[in-house]
Amino acid sequence: MPRVLRIINRLNLGGITYNVAYLSKYLQPEFETMIVSGIKLDSEESSDFILENLGLKATYLPEMRREISWKHDRAAYLKLKSIIKEFKPDIVHTHAAKAGTLGRLAAASCGVKVIVHTFHGHIFHSYFSPLKTKLFVQIERYLASKSTRIITISDIQKKEICEDFKICDSRKAAVIPLGFDLNRFRENQLEKRKSFRDQFKIADDEIAVGIIGRLTAIKNHDLFLRAFSHVLNKANKKTKAVIIGDGEDMQKMQQLCKELSLKYCEHNSVMAAADVIFTSWIKNVDWAIAGMDIIAMTSLNEGTPVSLIEAQAAGKPVLSTNVGGIENVVIKEVTGLLSPSQDVTLFSKHLLRLINDDLLRTKFSQNGWAQVGTKFHYSRLVEDVRKLYHQLLNQ
């Protein structure tokens, strides 16, 4: 039985964790898998429950952290080498940047024959200064030379990785979209909707616009709040904004609400009169999405946005900035509306259009499942990776 060592940055609540879990679970018993993870940030919700629900366990490396640290990174690298020597994997598969750096270096040093890395996103724009970005590009090119195969999660991302940033030759890259258990987003929607709205005091005739993700600069919640404030008094329906998540920009976003004269509340002090509700992290996101009428995203950079896949599975119209791999997920004017990054005027216009036009929201809702139901299901993901592993092992 081939052995796979699967290394992930950290088990935070998000698409990477779900995909690591599905691959580890459903490639069994054909592949024996060991999961190694770094530690999550204090501002992030733990997703240990995702592994636990599938009967999986992870080995944690406290030294593998998000920030760059010579002391911690070296310690994590040495521990990974020790794990590789003991576990003797046939394949080392890394997920995201920090795990990809330390994991691939350790695997190459130990002579692992098959080294695979998945770019779940990338940090080559909107994260760092031009000088630091150039350094990271050079590092990724070196790591790609040590890799047997690079996986990108969309055609658009492959073009960025291979053509725009020249990380590797396109012949070394394979496109394998993410996969999820999407059926739960179609089940008991009316009951979930009522339960969510009762808890957060959202009236049935109010339009709830949700945005899901960590409150950090790259997610650009600033644009979301400014657009919402522009349309709040122009919409022909009562409207609420629901911010699902937490992070280092929480206080900044609440201060912006004050500057924009938006009344806000938090999950532990919900007010029916609030314009904006900060719910913090919600584990059962299918329950939260069922309570929404529109799902928005305002990111400056994205790989494959999980919340937009889940929104379409639940039959919710999408409103998003058109960055990264968004167009591989959302069909413009079919399942949602897209606008250029940082264009608050057009984003506001699209938001007002969706709020006011019941027929348009219904049209987008009806088209959602056909777009994502098969393309982004975990069974397709598992089969794609299974075929790739066998191909690489047989070379």
VMD Tcl script that draws the C-alpha trace (Angstrom):
set ca {
  {0.00 0.00 0.00}
  {1.55 3.37 -1.02}
  {2.06 5.83 1.82}
  {1.21 9.55 1.57}
  {2.52 12.18 3.96}
  {0.11 15.12 3.69}
  {1.40 18.40 5.13}
  {-0.84 21.44 5.68}
  {-0.05 24.93 7.00}
  {-2.68 24.77 9.73}
  {-6.12 23.29 10.34}
  {-8.15 26.49 10.25}
  {-11.77 26.63 9.16}
  {-11.67 26.66 5.37}
  {-11.48 24.84 2.08}
  {-7.90 23.60 2.44}
  {-8.75 21.67 5.60}
  {-11.82 20.09 4.01}
  {-9.82 18.98 0.99}
  {-7.00 17.54 3.08}
  {-9.62 15.66 5.11}
  {-11.54 14.30 2.10}
  {-8.38 13.14 0.34}
  {-7.02 11.48 3.47}
  {-10.31 9.72 4.20}
  {-11.50 8.63 0.78}
  {-8.17 7.60 -0.74}
  {-8.18 4.87 1.92}
  {-7.56 1.96 1.89}
  {-5.72 2.33 -1.42}
  {-3.34 4.90 0.09}
  {-2.23 5.07 3.72}
  {-2.09 8.71 4.78}
  {-0.45 10.61 7.64}
  {-1.54 14.23 8.19}
  {0.91 16.76 9.61}
  {-0.27 20.27 10.46}
  {1.05 23.50 11.86}
  {-0.89 25.49 14.44}
  {-3.70 27.92 13.68}
  {-3.77 31.62 14.53}
  {-5.53 32.72 17.71}
  {-8.01 34.70 15.59}
  {-9.02 31.62 13.58}
  {-11.66 29.04 14.42}
  {-10.33 25.52 14.87}
  {-11.42 22.94 12.34}
  {-10.32 19.85 14.25}
  {-13.96 18.76 14.11}
  {-13.69 18.27 10.34}
  {-11.06 15.56 10.83}
  {-12.80 14.11 13.88}
  {-16.10 13.71 12.00}
  {-14.26 11.60 9.41}
  {-12.37 9.55 11.99}
  {-9.03 11.20 11.18}
  {-6.21 12.47 13.36}
  {-3.34 14.85 12.69}
  {0.18 15.17 14.02}
  {0.78 18.78 15.05}
  {4.00 20.75 14.73}
  {3.80 23.79 17.05}
  {6.95 25.13 15.36}
  {5.24 25.36 11.94}
  {3.65 28.79 12.13}
  {2.34 31.32 9.67}
  {4.99 33.97 10.31}
  {8.55 33.56 9.05}
  {10.94 32.65 11.86}
  {14.41 31.14 11.40}
  {14.22 29.44 14.79}
  {10.73 27.94 14.40}
  {11.02 27.16 10.68}
  {14.30 25.30 11.15}
  {12.84 23.30 14.05}
  {9.77 22.40 11.96}
  {11.98 21.41 9.01}
  {14.05 19.08 11.18}
  {10.92 17.52 12.68}
  {9.49 16.95 9.20}
  {12.71 15.20 8.17}
  {12.42 12.97 11.22}
  {8.79 12.15 10.41}
  {9.68 11.33 6.80}
  {12.49 9.00 7.85}
  {10.19 7.18 10.27}
  {7.00 7.07 8.14}
  {8.83 6.40 4.84}
  {6.22 7.91 2.51}
  {6.08 7.11 -1.19}
  {4.50 10.53 -1.77}
  {4.83 13.80 0.12}
  {1.95 16.14 -0.76}
  {2.08 19.68 0.64}
  {-0.75 22.20 0.77}
  {-0.22 26.01 0.78}
  {2.91 28.13 1.20}
  {4.58 27.41 4.56}
  {3.88 23.66 4.42}
  {4.98 23.70 0.79}
  {8.31 25.31 1.63}
  {9.32 23.25 4.66}
  {7.69 20.03 3.46}
  {9.24 20.02 0.01}
  {12.69 20.91 1.32}
  {12.49 18.10 3.87}
  {11.14 15.61 1.32}
  {13.86 16.45 -1.23}
  {16.55 16.19 1.43}
  {15.28 12.73 2.40}
  {15.13 11.51 -1.20}
  {11.35 11.10 -1.47}
  {10.68 10.14 -5.09}
  {7.26 11.78 -5.56}
  {6.78 15.33 -4.22}
  {3.49 17.09 -4.97}
  {2.47 20.63 -4.01}
  {-0.97 22.24 -4.27}
  {-1.28 26.02 -4.68}
  {-4.59 26.74 -2.91}
  {-3.94 30.39 -3.63}
  {-0.76 32.39 -4.04}
  {0.94 35.39 -2.46}
  {2.35 36.94 -5.62}
  {0.21 40.08 -5.52}
  {-1.74 42.17 -2.98}
  {0.08 40.67 0.02}
  {3.62 42.06 0.18}
  {5.92 44.77 -1.19}
  {7.31 44.29 -4.74}
  {10.75 43.39 -3.35}
  {9.42 40.76 -0.94}
  {7.09 39.41 -3.63}
  {10.04 39.00 -6.02}
  {11.88 37.04 -3.32}
  {8.90 34.71 -2.80}
  {8.63 34.13 -6.55}
  {12.31 33.08 -6.65}
  {11.79 30.74 -3.68}
  {8.76 29.12 -5.32}
  {10.68 28.60 -8.57}
  {13.38 26.78 -6.63}
  {10.82 24.67 -4.76}
  {9.05 23.83 -8.02}
  {12.35 22.43 -9.33}
  {12.28 20.01 -6.40}
  {8.67 19.01 -7.07}
  {7.42 16.13 -9.19}
  {4.11 17.84 -9.89}
  {2.50 21.21 -9.11}
  {-1.29 21.25 -8.67}
  {-3.27 24.42 -9.35}
  {-6.94 24.61 -8.46}
  {-8.16 26.44 -11.57}
  {-7.16 27.13 -15.16}
  {-6.77 30.81 -14.31}
  {-4.42 30.00 -11.44}
  {-2.37 27.70 -13.67}
  {-1.90 30.55 -16.13}
  {-0.76 32.85 -13.31}
  {1.63 30.26 -11.86}
  {3.10 29.04 -15.15}
  {2.89 32.01 -17.52}
  {2.63 35.20 -15.46}
  {5.04 34.32 -12.64}
  {6.91 31.49 -14.41}
  {7.05 29.29 -11.31}
  {7.27 26.14 -13.43}
  {6.74 24.83 -16.93}
  {3.09 24.21 -17.72}
  {3.90 20.54 -18.42}
  {4.75 20.10 -14.73}
  {1.40 21.56 -13.60}
  {-1.95 19.79 -13.29}
  {-5.30 21.49 -12.75}
  {-7.39 19.77 -10.06}
  {-10.27 21.90 -8.71}
  {-11.26 21.68 -5.06}
  {-14.04 19.35 -3.93}
  {-16.58 19.48 -1.10}
  {-19.59 17.75 0.40}
  {-22.13 20.08 -1.18}
  {-25.31 18.07 -0.55}
  {-25.70 19.51 2.96}
  {-26.19 22.96 1.45}
  {-29.40 21.74 -0.23}
  {-30.92 19.98 2.78}
  {-33.54 21.44 5.18}
  {-33.00 24.94 3.87}
  {-36.27 26.42 5.11}
  {-35.72 25.15 8.64}
  {-32.12 26.38 8.65}
  {-33.16 29.77 7.27}
  {-35.77 30.31 9.98}
  {-33.42 29.14 12.74}
  {-30.57 31.42 11.62}
  {-32.80 34.45 11.19}
  {-34.51 33.91 14.53}
  {-31.14 33.76 16.29}
  {-29.82 36.93 14.64}
  {-33.15 38.80 14.62}
  {-33.42 39.14 10.85}
  {-37.01 39.57 9.67}
  {-38.28 37.32 6.91}
  {-38.89 40.27 4.56}
  {-35.37 41.69 5.02}
  {-32.66 41.01 2.43}
  {-29.64 39.53 4.21}
  {-26.32 40.04 2.41}
  {-23.59 37.79 3.82}
  {-19.82 37.82 3.45}
  {-17.78 34.90 4.82}
  {-14.08 34.85 5.66}
  {-11.28 35.99 7.91}
  {-11.32 39.72 8.67}
  {-7.95 40.61 7.20}
  {-6.66 43.09 4.63}
  {-6.61 40.68 1.66}
  {-10.36 40.00 2.06}
  {-11.05 43.75 1.75}
  {-14.19 43.95 3.93}
  {-13.70 47.72 3.71}
  {-15.13 47.61 0.16}
  {-18.08 45.52 1.31}
  {-19.07 47.94 4.08}
  {-18.63 51.05 1.90}
  {-20.78 49.54 -0.85}
  {-23.41 48.47 1.66}
  {-23.58 51.97 3.14}
  {-24.06 53.40 -0.37}
  {-27.13 51.28 -1.10}
  {-28.74 50.97 2.33}
  {-31.06 53.94 1.88}
  {-31.54 53.45 -1.87}
  {-32.81 49.85 -1.79}
  {-36.52 49.21 -2.12}
  {-36.33 46.55 0.62}
  {-35.06 46.49 4.19}
  {-31.51 45.13 4.10}
  {-28.93 43.80 6.56}
  {-25.25 42.98 6.16}
  {-24.00 39.84 7.91}
  {-20.23 39.48 8.39}
  {-19.35 35.86 9.17}
  {-15.83 35.39 10.48}
  {-13.25 37.01 12.72}
  {-9.69 38.26 12.49}
  {-7.21 41.03 13.12}
  {-9.33 43.65 11.29}
  {-12.44 43.21 13.49}
  {-11.98 46.47 15.40}
  {-11.03 48.31 12.22}
  {-14.25 47.17 10.53}
  {-16.35 48.15 13.52}
  {-14.71 51.58 13.54}
  {-15.53 51.90 9.82}
  {-19.17 51.11 10.61}
  {-19.18 54.07 12.99}
  {-17.61 56.33 10.37}
  {-20.24 55.24 7.83}
  {-23.08 55.69 10.37}
  {-23.93 51.99 10.19}
  {-25.45 50.55 13.36}
  {-23.72 47.26 14.18}
  {-23.89 44.50 16.77}
  {-21.98 41.36 17.64}
  {-23.23 37.79 17.97}
  {-23.52 38.01 21.77}
  {-25.60 41.21 21.75}
  {-27.83 40.99 18.68}
  {-30.08 43.97 17.97}
  {-32.98 43.86 15.52}
  {-32.23 47.49 14.60}
  {-28.63 46.79 13.56}
  {-27.60 47.39 9.95}
  {-24.52 45.14 10.26}
  {-24.21 41.92 12.27}
  {-20.79 40.49 13.17}
  {-21.46 36.80 13.86}
  {-17.85 35.69 14.50}
  {-16.96 32.20 13.21}
  {-19.77 29.76 12.45}
  {-18.85 26.10 12.06}
  {-22.09 24.92 10.45}
  {-21.78 27.30 7.52}
  {-24.63 25.56 5.64}
  {-26.96 26.89 8.38}
  {-25.59 30.41 7.95}
  {-25.78 30.43 4.13}
  {-29.37 29.16 4.28}
  {-30.21 32.33 6.21}
  {-28.79 34.62 3.53}
  {-30.33 36.03 0.34}
  {-27.06 37.10 -1.30}
  {-23.47 35.97 -0.70}
  {-20.75 38.53 -1.38}
  {-16.95 38.51 -1.67}
  {-14.63 41.51 -1.99}
  {-11.16 39.89 -1.95}
  {-8.09 41.42 -3.57}
  {-6.71 37.96 -4.40}
  {-8.34 34.51 -4.36}
  {-7.59 30.98 -5.49}
  {-10.89 29.15 -5.51}
  {-13.31 30.85 -3.09}
  {-15.07 28.17 -1.05}
  {-17.90 30.38 0.16}
  {-18.96 31.16 -3.42}
  {-19.03 27.45 -4.30}
  {-21.12 26.74 -1.22}
  {-23.40 29.70 -1.97}
  {-24.21 28.39 -5.44}
  {-24.77 24.88 -4.07}
  {-27.33 26.42 -1.70}
  {-28.94 28.34 -4.55}
  {-27.79 31.79 -3.43}
  {-26.91 34.54 -5.93}
  {-23.30 35.72 -5.79}
  {-21.78 39.20 -5.82}
  {-17.99 39.33 -6.07}
  {-14.88 41.13 -7.18}
  {-13.41 39.46 -10.27}
  {-9.99 38.34 -9.03}
  {-7.92 35.14 -9.13}
  {-9.94 32.07 -10.00}
  {-13.39 33.64 -9.47}
  {-14.44 33.21 -13.11}
  {-13.73 29.48 -12.84}
  {-16.34 29.36 -10.08}
  {-18.97 32.01 -10.85}
  {-20.59 32.49 -14.27}
  {-21.11 36.19 -14.87}
  {-24.80 37.12 -15.32}
  {-25.75 33.44 -14.86}
  {-25.01 32.69 -11.21}
  {-23.77 36.09 -10.07}
  {-22.45 39.57 -10.77}
  {-18.73 40.40 -10.93}
  {-16.91 43.72 -10.75}
  {-13.25 44.79 -10.92}
  {-11.25 44.79 -7.70}
  {-11.57 48.01 -5.66}
  {-14.41 49.38 -7.85}
  {-16.79 50.42 -5.08}
  {-19.08 52.25 -7.54}
  {-19.79 49.21 -9.73}
  {-19.89 46.83 -6.75}
  {-22.50 49.11 -5.14}
  {-24.49 49.24 -8.36}
  {-24.49 45.43 -8.59}
  {-25.48 45.07 -4.96}
  {-28.42 47.44 -5.38}
  {-29.49 45.59 -8.52}
  {-29.53 42.24 -6.72}
  {-31.39 43.61 -3.71}
  {-34.10 45.28 -5.81}
  {-34.57 42.62 -8.51}
  {-36.37 39.55 -7.14}
  {-36.47 37.85 -10.53}
  {-32.72 38.23 -11.04}
  {-31.98 36.69 -7.64}
  {-34.32 33.80 -8.46}
  {-32.64 33.25 -11.85}
  {-29.17 33.11 -10.32}
  {-30.42 30.83 -7.55}
  {-31.83 28.32 -10.02}
  {-28.56 28.15 -11.95}
  {-26.23 27.61 -9.00}
  {-26.35 23.84 -8.48}
  {-25.78 23.07 -12.17}
  {-22.57 25.12 -12.00}
  {-21.00 23.53 -8.91}
  {-22.81 20.28 -8.06}
  {-20.53 17.93 -9.98}
  {-17.53 20.10 -10.79}
  {-16.72 20.79 -7.13}
  {-17.83 17.56 -5.43}
  {-15.28 15.75 -3.27}
  {-15.74 12.45 -5.15}
  {-14.38 14.10 -8.31}
  {-11.47 15.57 -6.34}
  {-10.54 12.19 -4.85}
  {-10.66 10.43 -8.23}
  {-8.52 13.11 -9.89}
  {-5.84 12.87 -7.21}
  {-5.95 9.06 -7.17}
  {-5.22 8.96 -10.90}
  {-2.42 11.50 -10.52}
  {-0.76 9.54 -7.70}
  {-0.77 6.33 -9.71}
  {0.58 8.12 -12.76}
  {3.46 9.61 -10.76}
  {4.26 6.37 -8.92}
  {4.39 4.45 -12.19}
  {6.75 6.87 -13.93}
}
mol new
graphics top color blue
foreach p $ca { graphics top sphere $p radius 0.5 }
foreach p [lrange $ca 0 end-1] q [lrange $ca 1 end] { graphics top cylinder $p $q radius 0.2 }
display resetview
